[in-house]
Each structure stands twice: as structure tokens, then as C-alpha cells.
């Protein structure tokens, strides 16, 4: 009797687990960070980007089937970076005069050029920002500096995702 109960319980657990897996795949669930690239974006050449932006693009392409190429002639799409700006702005100050909060702002101006040399997107601006609490004390200075570095990387990744989404939208428009 105990064996049949254990078998039924195990089968119930397995059926619930399989149901959850099927539901997740049916609803369009994707792993975090996964990006689907259209064929024209499978090979991209980047011109004029900072080291931080280049690293963020490489990281984004690692989770896709796309690749960054070293030659514009081999690319399906060229990302031409016109300007990049990174700022840190004080948002609030404590009673003792130290900064409590900072706003990190990253601004990217770019063009997207297709394989034939046509501009798909001309002088587009992407601006992403993040506010973080920065209580100043002798114990937290190093950890807050590391926190800002992590947040800065996240800003670059958000900007790259926005560039890819704009490129995807323009490609979809041009096919219609």
C-alpha cells in the first residue's frame, strides 16, 4: 500500500513539473538576456564606440547567434557611434553636506547603416539613467564605487538593447 502511494505521489509531482515546463514554453518565456536577432543583425560592425560600449555589445551578442565582425564589408549592419556621454549627477545631499543619491546618465547618439550603405536610422539618441543611494561613510566608500561600476555596465547594456530594438523595428518597417 505504501509503495503505490509513493508511486502516485511521484507521478503527480512529475506531471505537475511537466505541466509547468509546457506552460512556460507555450507563453513565450525566454531566458533573461536572450535576444533574437533578425538576419541583417546577425553580423554587426561597430564604428567609433568606447571600450565600455564595445564590451556591452560583445556581451549582448554572446547570448545570441550573432557575431561582431572586424570588417564593415562582412557586416549585415553597421553601428556608427556619433557621440557617447556619461554623467554622474548629485540628486540629494545629506545634512552633513555629503551626497546621498547620484543619478548616472548615459547618452548615445548613433546611425545604423545597412549592408548596401543606406542609412536605416539617422542620428538617433538613446538616453538611459539610474539613480542609486550613496550614503557616504568611511566603511562604504569602496563598496559604493563598485556599485557604481556595476550600474554603469548595466546602463551600457540597456543602451545596446535599445539599439537592437530600434534596428529590429527599422528592419521590420523596411520589409513592409
C-alpha angles and dihedrals in degrees: 000000000000092000094054090049091050091048092050091049092049092048091049091052092049093049091050091049092049091048091053092049092050092047092051093050092044094053094056097256113172132183115267111268095020112134126188112216126202116233094261090057095048090094117035133179119203121207125190100001125148120244091256093052092045090052091050091050091049090050092050092049092050089069093051139056090252129103138203112237128208096221128058091217090063094050129099089201134021121210106205110194109209099177141352127193130181121190137176116205129187111239101180139006129213124234089262092057099255123128114262099182135023131194116215113206127189119186123188127187115191149156126219116214124189127222092271092054096256118141109242093177123019124204097336119179125215119184122183127177141182130193119208136180113246112184105188117224135133090254097054106039095099095042092049090051089053090047090055091051091053092047091048090055089050090053091054091049091050089051092050091051089051091051090051092048092051091048090049091050093049092048090050090050093049092052093055 
